[in-house]
Amino acid sequence: MITAKDIQKSYDSLKVLKGISLEVNKGEIISIVGASGAGKSTLLHILGTLDKPDSGIVRLNGVDVMGLPDRKMAEFRNRHIGFVFQFHHLLPEFTALENICIPGYIAKRPVKEVINKAMELLDFMNIKDRATHKPSELSGGEQQRVAVARALVNNPEVILADEPSGNLDSTSAVELHNLFFRLREAFNQTYVIVTHNTELANMADRKLTIRDGVIENQTV
């Protein structure tokens, strides 16, 4: 599902990624760990087409995404990749349901279809009764589940998560971690998760450790 070859990235004179290559299979959950500044989030942003490498190749489901024009790349990202970040980035003026639907509307899918999918996801995550609540009326764990549902509403093949439980209490974090695996079983999506949470990292099918811009080792 994901192939990255010899990814290199520098910011001015700082070389962040120094030739990273990896493959992720369909339906696999991998975690990426390492010290702050090791290049984890930079790699995730490149895999998700939010940033471009200085050199190297990224293929998602066989598509050379770095070769796409900017507009096509944005369309591809919207339809095929879901993002979950440490901070949920929900729009405060919209309800949970409306926040989830936004990527579907951007993709110009039929409104009824998008709403039905959003309600299905809310039900799956046991927060259907919170559909009409705004973010300020939701707990931190509920807000993050809404953010996960938003990432899933377009049925993306790949979910990229950057410290998804970093802003949650321990109980909500465990619930979120278990949710990722339930979602994988239900929808067979591929997950790449950057995390400092040891428990979540060890739950993954594989754990990659990045040190000083290279993959130091991986464990199964």
C-alpha positions in Angstrom: 0.0 0.0 0.0 2.9 2.4 0.8 6.3 2.3 -0.7 9.0 4.9 0.2 12.5 4.8 -1.3 15.5 6.8 -0.2 13.6 9.7 1.2 15.8 12.6 2.0 14.7 16.0 3.5 16.6 19.0 4.7 15.6 22.3 6.2 18.3 24.8 5.3 21.5 23.2 6.6 19.7 20.7 8.9 19.4 17.3 7.3 16.3 15.7 8.9 15.8 12.5 6.8 18.9 10.8 5.5 17.6 8.1 3.1 14.6 6.4 4.5 13.1 3.4 2.7 10.1 1.4 3.9 7.1 -0.6 2.7 3.7 -0.9 4.4 1.3 -3.7 3.4 -2.5 -3.2 3.0 -4.3 -3.6 6.3 -1.1 -3.3 8.3 -0.6 -1.1 11.4 2.9 0.2 11.9 4.1 2.5 14.6 7.1 4.9 14.2 8.9 5.9 17.4 12.0 7.9 18.2 13.2 10.9 20.1 11.9 14.4 19.4 13.6 15.8 16.3 14.4 12.3 14.9 12.3 13.0 11.8 9.1 11.0 12.6 6.6 13.7 11.8 8.5 14.9 8.8 8.4 11.4 7.3 4.7 11.1 8.1 4.0 14.5 6.4 5.9 13.4 3.3 4.0 10.0 3.2 0.8 12.0 3.4 1.8 14.5 0.6 1.7 17.4 3.1 5.4 18.0 2.4 7.7 17.0 -0.4 11.1 15.3 0.0 14.3 16.8 -1.5 14.7 13.4 -3.2 13.2 9.9 -3.2 10.0 8.2 -4.2 6.7 7.8 -2.5 4.0 5.5 -3.9 0.6 5.0 -2.4 -1.4 2.1 -3.8 0.9 2.1 -6.9 0.5 5.9 -7.6 3.7 8.0 -7.7 2.2 10.8 -5.6 5.1 13.1 -5.8 4.8 13.2 -9.5 1.3 14.6 -9.4 0.6 18.3 -10.1 -0.4 20.1 -6.9 -4.1 20.1 -7.6 -4.2 16.4 -8.4 -2.1 15.7 -5.4 -4.6 17.6 -3.2 -7.5 15.6 -4.7 -5.6 12.4 -4.2 -4.9 13.3 -0.6 -8.6 14.2 0.1 -9.9 10.9 -1.3 -7.2 8.4 -0.3 -5.5 9.5 2.9 -7.0 10.3 6.3 -5.1 12.3 8.9 -5.4 12.2 12.7 -3.3 14.7 14.7 -2.5 15.2 18.4 -4.8 18.2 18.4 -8.2 17.5 16.8 -8.5 20.7 14.8 -12.3 20.6 14.8 -14.1 23.7 13.7 -15.7 25.1 16.8 -18.8 26.6 15.1 -19.8 23.3 13.6 -21.4 20.2 15.2 -19.6 16.9 15.4 -21.6 15.6 12.4 -20.8 18.7 10.3 -17.1 18.5 11.2 -17.0 14.8 10.0 -18.8 15.6 6.8 -16.5 18.4 5.6 -13.9 16.2 3.7 -16.8 14.5 2.0 -18.2 17.8 0.8 -14.8 18.9 -0.4 -14.7 15.7 -2.4 -18.1 16.7 -3.9 -19.7 13.5 -2.9 -23.6 13.4 -2.6 -24.7 15.1 0.6 -26.9 12.3 1.7 -24.2 9.7 1.1 -21.7 11.7 3.2 -24.1 12.2 6.1 -25.0 8.5 6.1 -21.4 7.6 6.3 -20.7 10.1 9.0 -23.6 8.8 11.1 -22.3 5.2 10.5 -18.9 6.2 11.9 -20.4 8.0 14.9 -22.4 4.9 15.7 -19.4 2.7 15.3 -17.5 4.9 17.8 -20.4 4.9 20.2 -20.9 8.7 20.0 -24.0 8.8 17.8 -25.9 10.7 20.5 -23.3 13.5 20.3 -23.8 14.2 16.6 -25.4 17.6 17.2 -23.0 18.7 19.8 -20.3 21.2 19.1 -16.6 20.5 20.1 -16.9 22.6 23.2 -19.6 20.3 24.4 -17.5 17.1 24.0 -14.9 15.5 26.1 -11.3 15.3 24.9 -11.7 11.7 24.0 -15.0 12.4 22.2 -13.4 15.2 20.2 -10.6 12.9 19.1 -13.0 10.2 18.0 -14.9 12.8 16.0 -11.5 13.7 14.4 -10.9 10.0 13.6 -14.4 9.8 12.0 -13.6 12.9 9.9 -10.4 11.1 8.7 -12.4 8.1 7.7 -15.5 9.7 6.0 -14.1 9.4 2.5 -13.1 5.7 3.0 -9.4 6.4 2.6 -7.1 3.4 2.1 -4.4 4.9 4.4 -4.7 6.6 7.8 -1.7 8.6 9.0 -1.7 9.5 12.7 0.7 11.9 14.4 0.7 11.6 18.2 -3.0 10.8 18.2 -3.3 10.2 21.9 -0.7 12.7 23.0 -3.4 15.2 24.3 -5.6 12.6 26.0 -5.8 11.2 29.5 -4.7 7.6 30.0 -8.3 6.2 29.9 -9.2 8.0 26.7 -5.8 7.1 25.2 -6.4 3.4 25.7 -9.9 3.7 24.2 -8.4 5.5 21.1 -5.7 2.8 20.7 -8.2 0.0 20.8 -10.4 1.9 18.4 -7.7 1.9 15.7 -7.5 -1.8 15.8 -11.3 -2.2 15.7 -11.4 0.1 12.7 -8.7 -1.9 10.9 -10.7 -5.1 11.4 -13.9 -3.4 10.2 -12.5 -1.5 7.2 -9.1 -3.1 6.4 -7.4 0.2 6.2 -3.6 0.7 6.6 -2.3 2.7 9.5 1.0 4.5 10.1 1.1 6.0 13.6 3.8 8.2 15.0 3.8 8.0 18.7 5.7 8.5 22.0 3.2 6.2 23.7 5.0 2.9 24.4 1.8 0.9 24.8 0.3 2.0 21.4 3.7 1.5 19.7 4.0 -2.0 20.9 0.4 -2.9 19.9 1.3 -2.3 16.2 2.1 -5.1 13.8 5.5 -3.6 13.4 7.4 -0.9 15.2 10.0 1.2 13.4 12.6 3.3 15.3 14.0 6.4 13.7 17.2 7.8 15.0 19.0 10.8 13.5 17.0 10.6 10.3 17.4 6.9 9.5 15.4 3.8 10.4 17.6 2.2 13.1 15.6 -1.0 13.6 12.1 -2.5 13.4 10.4 -5.1 15.6 7.4 -7.3 14.9 
